[in-house]
Amino acid sequence: MTGGYGLGNPTSALGARGVAKRVGAVSQHLPTYGDRLLDVGCGDGAYTVELARGYVRVDAVDVEPDRLRAFGERIAGTELEHRVGVHKMSAESLAFEANTFDRVTAFEALEHLEDLEGGLAEIHRVLKPGGAFSLTTPNRWFPFETHGVLWGARRRSALTAPFLPWVRPLHDRMSDARAFSTQEMGRLLRGAGLRVRAISYIMPPFDRRPRPVQTVSDRLEGTPLRVFGMAMAVTAVKPGR
């Protein structure tokens, strides 16, 4: 990819429905409660805050200072302030002991990691045996690049290059984020020592569209057309318990 892997859009760009649909998808895979949660690539904390009520202690990491600052402001003065630790830290080098977390989450983050295999190895290391890793990430079979299209140094609308994710060589040159098929993601997770438990697809949330459009999009998640969803949600388990 021409410019390396970018940091991606701020969480707010995904909209409230986008956040709710992703959290809902991984919550359907496994209940979201336990002792320790780690949210990797937490951004401004929108996903973390949604999940935090189910855990005794939460840690959240990201590499972007401005987004971490916004996260700190989000929880300042709330009951989460003393239960949620916000850290500037990369997924490829997690400063936590092995076998620490019951659940690790990564919402729209893996596609931006420079060292994807290294990040997955670290997630495996910090998970407790029997712990679960849940992620959402772009689905290669969605016909539009959700991070926009790079033309030279300019980023243009995804509509300028429909079906770009389907042509890997072009996608590699014209996007600064990965897209995965479920088969590719399964191989990556198994290679990191994790066992895939559940996979589902997320259609576009259409946060600012009329309700009938939202309803149609949501209903498609229950049809065979779901394989063309905008994102996939995957939960994998670390064996050993």
N, C-alpha and C positions, 0 to 999 in steps of 0.2 A: 504494500500500500504506500502510496507516494509520500504521505506526510506522517507515517507512523500511525499509531492508534490514538485517537483523540479521547478527551475526557467525557464526551457525550453531553446530552442536553441536561439542564438542571431538572430535578424531579418535578418542579412546578410546571414544566413544559408538557408533562404527560397528562396533567389534569387530574381532578379528584377521582373520576371514574376509572382512569387508567391505573391509579394507585390501588383503588379498591378491588378492581378485577384481578390484579396480580397477587395481592395479598390473599384474596379469596381463593384463587386457584391453588396456592401452596397450602392453604389451610384445609382445603378439601383432601389433599394428599395425606396429610397427617395433622392431628391437632397441634395448634401453636401455643403450647404452654410447657413449662419446665423450670429448671433451675437457672441455667445459663444460656444466653443467646448472643451470638456474634453476627452483626450485619456488616457485610463487606461491601465497600463502595456505597456508603450510606447517603452521600450527597447532603441535602439539607434536612434529612431525617424524617421525611414524610412516611416512608415505609417503616422505619424503626419505631416511630411513635405508635403506629397502628398495631404493631406486634408486641410492644413492650409490656402491655398490661398482663400478658400471660406468663411473664418470666420474673424470677426473683431479682436477677442481675442481668443487665444488658450492656454489651460493649459494641461500639460502632466505629468503623474506620473508613477513612477516605484520604486521598492525597491532595485535595483541593482546599486550601485554607479558607477561601471565601465561603464555600459551602459549609464547611465545618463551623465557621463563625455564625452563619445563619441557623445552623442546627442548635448551637448553644443558646442563641437568642430565642429559638422556638420553645425550648424546655425550661428556660430560666424562670424561677419563681413557681414552677409547677412541682407536683409530687414526683415527677420523673427526674428532676435535677440531681437527686442523690442516688438514683438507681441506674442511671444511664451514663456510662463513661464514653466520651467522645475523643477519639485519638487520630492524630495525623500519622498514618501508617499505610504502607502498601500491602496488597494481598500477597505479594510474593515474599514478604518478610514480616510475618506476624509475630509480635513480641509477646506471645502468650505461651504458657506451658503446654506440653502435649496432653491430649485427653482431657481438655478443659470444658468444652461446650456440648450441651445437649443438642443444640440446633445451630447451624450456620446458614445464613441467607445471603443471596447476592442478586439484587434486582437490577437488571439491565446494566451489568457491570463486567461480566466475563468477556464480552466482545471488545472491551477496551484494554485488556491487560496485555502488556508487552510480552511477558513470559507466562503464557496461559498454563502450560504444564507445571511450572513452578508454583503458580498460585493455587492450582488444584492440589498439588502435593502438600502445601502448607495448610489448606483447609482440611485435608485428610488428617494431618498431624494433630491439629488442635481439637478435632472432634473426639468425643468419647466413643469407645466401642458401643455400637448400637445407636449412636447419634446420627442425625439426619442433616443432609445438605440440600437446601431448596433454592432453586434459581429460576429466574426468567431471563430470556435472551431472544434476540431476533430470530425468526424462523426463515430459513433460506427460501422456502416456497411461497412466502408472501411476495407479491410481484413488485413491490416498491421498496426502495432503500429508505428506511425510516429516519436515518441520520442526514438525509440530503445527499446530493450528488456533487462531487468535486469536479469542476471544470477548470483546470489550471489551479490558480490560487483562490478561486471563488467557489462558494457553496451555493448550489441552486436547488430548486424544488425537486422532490422525488419524482414529480410528474414529468420532468424533462427526460427521464430515462426509464420508462416502464420496463419491467422484467429484468432489470439490472442484476438483482441477486441470483437469478437463474444462470447467469453466464459468469462463472467464477473468475476467469482472467480479467474481464472488464471490471467486475466488482472489486477485485483486488486493487485495480488502478484508480478507481473512481469513488472509493469510499474509505473512510478512516475508521471503520468499525467492522468487525466480523459479522457474518450471519452463519447459522448452523442448521443442518438438517438434524432430525432426531437421531438418525443413525450415527452421524458424526459426534454428536454430544454424548451418546451412549458409549462410544468407543473411548472418548476422552475420560469420562468418569470411571469406566472400568479400568483404564490404564492407570488411574490415580488410586486404585484399590477400593472404589466405591461400587455398590450394587444398586442399580436403578430400580426404584420401587414404583414410580408413577410418572406418567407424562400426560400433559393436556395442552390444549391450544387456546390462545386468547385472540379473539377477533378485535378489530379496532374499537376502542371505547366510544368514539365520537362524542367526546365530552361536551362540545359546544354545538352539537347538531340537534335537530328536533327529536323528540322522544320516539316517533315511529322508526326513524333511522337507527337509533340505538337499539330498539327492540329487535329489528330484523338482524342486526349484527350479532346481538347476543344469542338469538335463536340458531344462527348458523353454527355456533359452537356445539350444538347437539346433532349436527348432520355430518356426513362424510366430507363436506366442504371445509370442515374445521382444519384439515391438514394444510390449508392455505392461510391460516391465521397469521396475524401480525407477529405474534410472539409465541414461544413455547414455554411452558412451566414444567420443570423437572424436579423430582425429589429422589435422592439417592441416599443409601444408608451405609455407614461404616460397619463392616462385619465385626463380630467378636463378642456379642452378648446374647 
